[in-house]
Every structure is written in C-alpha cells, then in structure tokens.
Amino acid sequence: METADKLKITATQMHLEPAEEVGTQVAPCGQLIPKGDLPPKKSSLGIFQASMGGKTVPILKTLLTSACERDCYYCPFRAGRNYRRTTFKPEEMAQTVSDMQRAGLINGLFLSSGIIKGGMRTQDKLIETAEILRKKHQFKGYLHLKIMPGAEEAQVERAMQLADRLSINLEAPNEKRLAALAPKKEFFEELLQPLKWVEQIRRSQAAQKGWNSRWPSTVTQFVVGAAGETDLELLQTAEYLYKELRLGRTYFSAFSPISDTPLENLPAENPLRQHRLYQASFLFRDYGFDLEEMPFDQRGNLPLAEDPKMAWAQAELLENPVEVNRASRDELLRVPGIGPKSAQRIVQERRHNKLRDLQDLRAIGVPTKRMEPFVLVDGKRPLHQLRLF
Ligand code: SF4
C-alpha cells in the first residue's frame, strides 16, 4: 500500500486524539462554545494546524498501527471492529515524516499507536521511530509521543529524552469509571504511574538530559459522559494532575458514539459540558481557584447555563465587590472578565495613576462589560444595567 494511502487510513479518526490544535484553547470567561469544540482543520493525510508559543505549526497526527489487541469500548481502533487497518514500520514512518518535513508540509509529529503484542513492545517501536527521526534524519521539529499502557519506567525516560511532549490518556477520572470504558486498562499501574514517573524524573534529573535540554510537558485526556462520571470526579483528578504532577493540560473530550463499538447506542455528550470542564480546570490551573470553590450542584456537576467563574462571582462578589485600585493580582483574577493580561495591565497602571472609572480601564485595553457588577472603581460601583430577565 502507498504511504499516502496508509496515512489517509489512520487520519480518519485522529481528530479524536487531542494534541495542540489551533482552536482548542478555551478562555475561562468565554460565553460562546469555543472554537476548540469545532473540528480542527485537518487534511486527508492527518495534517493539523497546531498552536505553539504564538505560532501555528503544521503537524502530522498519525499512528504506527491502527490495529489493536485491546477493546476499549469507546475506541474506533478496538480489536474486532470492522475497520481497515494499516501499520508502519519505524523506519518507514521516520522516512515519511522526514520527507514531509523537507517538502514543507509539516514541522511536527504527533505519534500514537494501537497496541500489538503488549504495551512495552509497542512503546519500543514508538521510541525506535523517534530515535531514527532524531538521529538519522536529524529531525528538529516538534515531537509529541504517546506513552502506551504498560510501558516501563526506562521507556518513559527514553521517550523524555526524545520528545517535546508526552501524553498518556487516563480516559476516566478513577479506577471505577475506567472499568466502564476500558476494562482491560489498569488505572493506577498502567496509566497514572507513567505520569508519576515523568514527574519524578523531571524533579530528580537535570533538564539537560531532555530533548533540547528541556524535559517534555505532559498531557492527558478524559472521555466525558460515557461512564456516568461527575464533573467533580473529573475535576478532582484534573486538580491532582495539575498540582501534583504538573501536567500542561488535561483534555476533556465529550463522548460521541462510534458505530460497531459497545457504546454505539449511548447518546453523545453535550459539548457544552466539555466547555464548562475546560473553564473550571483553567480556573484552578491558572486563576488560583480551589476545587471546593467550583459551583457544583448536589450531584457534583457544574451548571451548564453559566460559566463557573461567573457563577462563583455572583455568589461571592455581588455583595463584596473588588476595588480595582487596591485588589491583589489574585483577587483581580477572580473577577469575571479579568484574565492574566488585564490583571497585569491594571496592576501596572495603578502604580502611576489612580483608576477613576471604567473609561480608565478601557483606555488601558481592559474590557469592562463582564466585570461591572463585581467591582468598585475608586470606591464607586460602576453604573450597571441589571438583567431583568
Ligand atoms: S488501547 Fe488505545 S487504540 Fe487500543 S482500543 Fe484502547 S484506546 Fe483504542
């Protein structure tokens, strides 16, 4: 089979694997369904536009093999599903990526795989591909490698020396929920443990041992809405991952049924739930909130109708508005409409000038509409049009 045909086969389901696509960022204060919930731009070969450090980089998202011996209930590649499979040898994949880079088509690779003959053996092949790319082809582009369930610590360490980013998908927030999605995966031993190894290595060894003298970042993904899990369960695990294991990102992927899988008759999850989970997770990753401050309902879910920062502010700040001339940066960040950039601008401006009204804030590039009910400016509440309905 031609290489392009193989890439086309693997590309058909690669949008389900989160990487670094443009548009997956979701601002905590956004009201609309974010671009991140829209299908990312992709080519038939699996080339996606990735956002990195303010730049857009075309990356190839592909698999070493789309065959798999496991049978995760949500997965298009599960064993026994009637689906056309294809496999690359490490040398062939490395050559393909190198050729595509030289042709100017890509400057990065996201490489995953189905599991054949166990996670360790499959991980060896992923590492071999990365080694050929880095050593033989002198590939200096971005490399995001998957860690397979069942990989050993030494393999994780080697992958850290080759890749810019590693991902291990937990899929579910805990052991019990994982059993409903992927009964053959072991939550602690196979999925969480490799993430812990990465963090232990990052803390105990010099970053110079990593690729480009930096240790890779780590990310994970949860399937949302297929295992009866609550938002509280998902966010508890996400908080642990951010605070204890320093993950760069936890992705939330609203479940969507795939034909010829055990979950094919389960309804698709509302994408708005995915959006609210992103918003909440960013609040405690970037905005100093604690999980206990999230506005969970009695069942442990976030309200869909309102973003969690706004819901928190309506409960806490309407009676106790924040004076923008005196509030700390952390206090400012808790106000709807104020993100890190706006907080920085306010703190800088007030070193020299008192902020007297909303116009002063707008003059330094701070949008004021969402913050109005929750702030004092120079001791006064801004005139705010209350919502009547
Ligand atoms: S191990 Fe990975 S590729 Fe295989 S069925 Fe499970 S999720 Fe799919």
Boltz pocket constraint, residues with backbone or C-beta under 6 A from the ligand:
constraints:
  - pocket:
      binder: B
      contacts: [[A, 67], [A, 68], [A, 69], [A, 70], [A, 71], [A, 72], [A, 75], [A, 76], [A, 77], [A, 78], [A, 79], [A, 113], [A, 114], [A, 115], [A, 182]]
      max_distance: 6.0
